Amino acid sequence: MAKATSLLKAYLNNEIPSNGGFIVSSFFDAETTYTIYEITAYSNVKDIFKNPEGLIFKTDGNRMHILVEPPSYTQRYAEPVHREKEKAIPYRFSELNIFEGKKLEKIMVSKNPIMLYSSFTILNNVGDNFCFLFYPTEDVYMAIKKFIADSLYNDCNLTRDEALEASNAALKTIKAFTIWK
């Protein structure tokens, strides 16, 4: 059965599996429904340590993003890679599956994962943001898909159908992670 826990709690209790796992982080805008999800997979950890920005993993990894953009966002036509730091994800529109919500929000899901070489940082979560570690179990993919769909529905006010469509697209990208091969 799938198991997930707070990443910080797992770190403090020395329960982060060195053989690999998945980390799901959220970055909610305090004033709008602009939200970025970052899903990172890793394996074969050499070291993990904390710095003021977050946890640094000394290993390779894969990462993908989901961006929920409200209709009120004034820079809607700027490529996500060129937006201000806290609103940017490392993709152009052509590298994203883009779904339009019933309330005119845009849901953007990366088509392909990016490779993280030698080390990466998982930023500290502040405010309502979260960061969960999913342990590598047989049903981890379904657990992540359900978790993402529930968060999109509950935290981003998407309809159930929109949340499921976006989580299905995210799962397709997550299954393309090469870190496990």
N, C-alpha and C positions, 0 to 999 in steps of 0.2 A: 504494500500500500504506500502511496506517495506520502512523503514527509517534507514539510517546509517549516522554516523557522526564521526569525529575525537574523539577518546577517551579523549584526553587532553582537547579539546574544551568542550566536554560534562561535564568533571570534573570541569573545571573553571567556567562554567555556571550553575553548580549544576543541570545537566540534566541527570545524570546516574540513570536509574530506579532501585529502591531498590527491586522491585519484580522480576527482572531478565533481562537477555539479553545475547548476544553473543559478544565476542571480537575476532577479527581476527587481528593477528599481523604477521609481516614479518621480517625476518632477512636475508638480502642480503649480500653476501660476496662482498667486493669492487673490487676484482680482477678477480673473476670467476662468473659463474652462479650458484654456490653453494648457495642454498636458503632453509631456514626453515620457514614454516608457522606454527603458533600455533593458534588453535581455542579453545577458552575457553567459557564455559557457566556457569552462576551463577544464584542464586536466593536467596531471603530473606537476603539481605545485612544488616549487623549490623552496619558497619562503613566502610568508604573509606578514606584513607589519603595518602598523597604524602611523599615519602622519596627520598634520592638522587638516588636510583636505579629505581624507578618508582612508580606506584600506588599500594597500598596494599589494598586488599579487605578482610574484615573480614566476611567470609562466606564460605560455601562449594561450590565446583564447579566440573566441568568435563573438561577434556582437551584432545585434540588429535593433532597430528602433521602430516605435509607433508614435505618431504625432497626431494629436487631436487639436484642430484649429477651429476656434469659434468664428461665426460669420462677422463678428465685430473686429476681428484682427485686421489692422490697417495695412499690414505688409503682406497680404495674401498672395501677391503675385511675385514676391521675391523668392528665389530658390531657397529651400531650407538650409542649404550649406552656407549661404551668404547672409543669414539673419544675425541679429545681435546674439551674443554669446549664450545667454540663458534660454534663447528660443531656437537655437540652431541644432540641426542634426546633419551628419556628414553625407547627405545625399542631394542629388538634383531631382527635379520632378520626374524625369525619365527613368530614374532608378527606384521609383516608388509605385506601389499599387495605391491608387487614390479612389476613395469612396466618398460620395456626397451623402450626408445625413438628411433626414427629413426636416431638420431645423437649420439647414444650409451649412452645417459644420462640415469640414473636410477631415477625413480620417486617412492618414497616410501610413502605409506599412512598407518597410523596405523589402524589395524583391529578393535581394541576395545579402548574405551576411558579409561583414567586413572581418578581416583577420587582424588580430592584435598580437604583435610579435614581442617576445621576451618579457614584457610586463604591462600591466594596466592598473588603473585606479578605479575603485568603486567609491564615488563621492559620498560624503556623510549625508544622511537624510535629515532635513530640518522641516519644521512645521508639520504639515499633513503628509509629506512625502514618506514613502516606505521603501524598504530594501529587504527582500526575502531571499533566502537560500533554499533551493529545491535540491534535495538529495537525489542521486542517480538511481532510481528504482525502475522497475519494469513499466509502471504506469505514469512516469514523470511527465511525458508529453501531454497526456490527457489532463493531468493536474494543472500544468501551466496554462493550457488552452482554457480550461474552466476558470482559473484564477484571472486571466487577462479579460475574458468575457465578462465576468462578474465586476471587475474593477471598471471596465469601460461603461458598463450599464449603471453601476452605482455611483461612481466618482465623476464620470464625464457626462452623465445624463443622456447617453445614447439610447436608442431603442434596443430591445432585446435582439431583434434581427440584425441591426447594424453592429452590435457588439459581437455577435456570433460570426458575422461575415469577416470582421476585422481579425478576430481571434483565429479563425480558420486560415486566413492569409498569413498571419504571424506564425502559426504552427508549421505551415509549409516552408517558410524561411528558416525556422528553428531546426527543422529536420534536415536542412541543407548545410548545417554547421559541419565543418570538416575537422574540427578538433578531435573528434572521436575516431577518425579513420586513420 
